């Protein structure tokens, strides 16, 4: 059952770092990304969340790969403009895909009495998907904002270039209903204002 987002719901901002714009690192020579509006939607949710005074948590990726653009202390490791954490918002540094591995994220959520998560960020098929899967398995009531995340194309082992939108859509389809509930930005903001019953009726008719 979909319920209003309130004090037990945390916003989890996954790897909203400048290095995700180095598309060639993930998508090959002709790397490209889907959903150019992801940052705008993330910003809208973040603004609405802060206005309500709800908890915000961040992960920051510090890759083990020597050539990765996602390294803390380097330009690519910095948070994107307008999406950086404020004082008091916890940041969990990680060096693997899941925000729960090697971090104290779970402890912070449990201590804060957070049992529901709204997830946004990068990349849909990598750190977002891995963290969402773990959150669902750990018992968190997990929501993924499908238009507030994005990914790149991927090159298959046979050289096939799989389009970024295809990767994004199939990842969301694999997660929704099994590990999380996928929502739009508009849906998520609506739930902040308490109209859960209307949203559930609409989703039930889709």
C-alpha positions in Angstrom: 0.0 0.0 0.0 1.3 3.4 -1.0 1.4 5.9 2.0 2.3 9.5 2.4 5.9 10.3 2.7 6.6 11.6 6.3 9.2 11.6 9.0 10.0 7.9 8.6 10.9 8.4 4.9 14.5 9.3 3.9 15.6 10.7 0.6 18.7 8.8 -0.7 20.8 10.8 -3.2 23.0 8.3 -5.0 26.3 9.6 -6.5 25.1 13.0 -7.8 28.7 13.7 -8.8 30.2 15.6 -11.7 32.1 12.5 -12.9 28.9 10.8 -14.2 29.1 13.2 -17.1 32.3 11.5 -18.5 30.1 9.2 -20.6 32.8 7.5 -22.5 34.1 5.8 -19.4 30.9 3.7 -19.2 29.4 3.8 -22.7 32.5 3.4 -24.8 33.8 5.7 -27.5 30.4 7.0 -28.3 29.1 7.1 -24.8 25.7 8.8 -24.3 23.1 9.2 -21.6 19.4 9.1 -21.3 17.1 11.5 -19.4 18.7 14.9 -19.7 16.1 16.1 -17.2 17.3 13.9 -14.3 19.2 16.7 -12.5 16.2 19.0 -12.8 13.9 16.4 -11.3 16.4 15.5 -8.6 16.6 19.2 -7.7 12.8 19.5 -7.5 12.5 16.5 -5.2 15.5 17.7 -3.0 13.9 21.2 -2.7 10.5 19.8 -1.8 12.1 17.3 0.7 14.0 20.1 2.5 10.9 22.3 2.6 9.2 19.5 4.5 12.1 19.1 6.9 12.6 15.4 6.0 15.9 13.5 6.2 18.3 13.5 3.3 21.2 11.1 2.9 23.9 11.0 0.2 26.3 8.4 -1.1 29.5 9.6 -2.8 31.4 7.1 -5.0 35.2 6.9 -4.6 36.1 4.4 -7.3 38.9 1.8 -6.9 39.5 2.1 -10.6 42.6 4.2 -11.5 41.0 5.7 -14.5 37.5 6.3 -13.1 36.2 9.9 -13.2 34.4 9.2 -9.8 37.2 9.8 -7.4 36.9 11.9 -4.3 39.4 14.7 -4.2 39.3 15.0 -8.0 36.9 17.3 -10.0 34.7 14.4 -11.0 34.2 13.4 -7.4 32.5 16.7 -6.5 28.8 17.0 -6.2 26.8 18.5 -9.0 26.0 22.2 -8.7 22.8 22.8 -6.8 22.6 19.2 -5.6 25.3 19.2 -2.9 24.5 18.2 0.7 23.8 20.9 3.3 25.2 20.9 6.8 23.7 18.1 8.8 22.9 15.9 5.8 24.9 12.7 6.1 27.3 11.6 3.3 28.4 8.0 3.0 31.5 7.4 1.0 31.6 4.1 -0.9 33.9 2.3 -3.3 31.5 -0.4 -4.6 28.0 -0.2 -6.2 25.9 -0.6 -3.1 25.4 2.3 -0.7 25.2 -0.3 2.1 28.5 -2.2 1.6 31.4 -0.8 3.7 29.3 2.1 5.0 27.2 3.0 8.0 24.2 3.9 6.0 22.0 1.1 7.4 23.0 2.0 10.9 22.1 5.7 10.3 18.8 4.8 8.8 17.8 2.5 11.7 18.9 4.9 14.3 16.9 7.7 12.6 13.8 5.4 12.5 13.8 5.6 8.7 12.1 2.5 7.3 11.1 4.0 3.9 13.5 5.2 1.2 13.0 7.4 -1.8 15.9 6.9 -4.2 17.3 9.1 -6.9 20.7 9.5 -8.7 23.2 7.7 -10.9 23.5 5.3 -12.7 20.1 3.5 -12.9 21.6 0.1 -13.8 24.6 0.3 -11.5 24.7 2.0 -8.1 21.1 2.9 -8.1 19.9 -0.6 -8.9 22.3 -2.4 -6.6 21.4 -0.1 -3.7 17.6 -0.5 -4.4 17.9 -4.2 -4.5 19.7 -4.3 -1.2 17.3 -1.9 0.4 14.4 -4.0 -0.6 16.0 -7.2 0.7 16.9 -5.5 4.0 13.2 -4.7 4.6 13.1 -1.0 3.7 9.9 0.1 1.9 11.7 1.4 -1.1 10.6 3.8 -3.8 12.6 4.7 -7.0 12.0 7.9 -8.9 12.4 6.7 -12.5 12.7 10.1 -14.1 15.2 11.3 -11.4 17.9 8.9 -12.4 19.7 8.1 -15.6 22.4 5.8 -17.2 24.6 5.5 -20.2 24.5 3.1 -23.1 26.4 -0.2 -22.6 28.5 -2.2 -25.0 27.8 -5.9 -24.9 30.5 -8.5 -25.0 29.7 -9.1 -28.7 30.1 -5.4 -29.4 26.3 -4.7 -29.5 25.6 -1.1 -28.5 22.6 -1.1 -26.2 20.9 2.2 -26.0 20.8 4.1 -22.7 17.1 4.4 -22.7 16.7 0.6 -23.2 19.1 0.0 -20.3 17.2 2.4 -18.1 13.8 1.1 -18.9 14.6 -2.6 -18.5 16.4 -1.9 -15.2 13.3 0.0 -13.8 11.1 -2.8 -15.1 13.2 -5.4 -13.3 13.1 -3.5 -10.0 9.5 -2.3 -9.9 7.2 -4.6 -8.0 10.0 -6.8 -6.8 12.5 -4.6 -5.0 10.8 -1.2 -5.0 7.9 0.9 -6.3 8.8 3.0 -9.2 7.3 6.5 -9.2 7.7 9.7 -11.2 8.9 13.0 -9.8 5.3 14.3 -9.8 4.1 11.2 -8.0 6.8 11.6 -5.3 6.0 15.2 -4.7 2.3 14.4 -4.5 3.0 11.9 -1.8 4.8 14.6 0.2 1.5 16.4 0.2 -0.5 13.4 1.4 -2.6 12.3 -1.6 -1.6 8.7 -1.4 -5.1 7.2 -2.0 -5.5 9.1 -5.3 -2.0 8.0 -6.5 -2.7 4.4 -5.6 -5.9 4.5 -7.6 -4.2 6.0 -10.6 -1.3 3.5 -10.4 -3.8 0.6 -10.1 -5.4 1.7 -13.4 -2.2 2.0 -15.3 
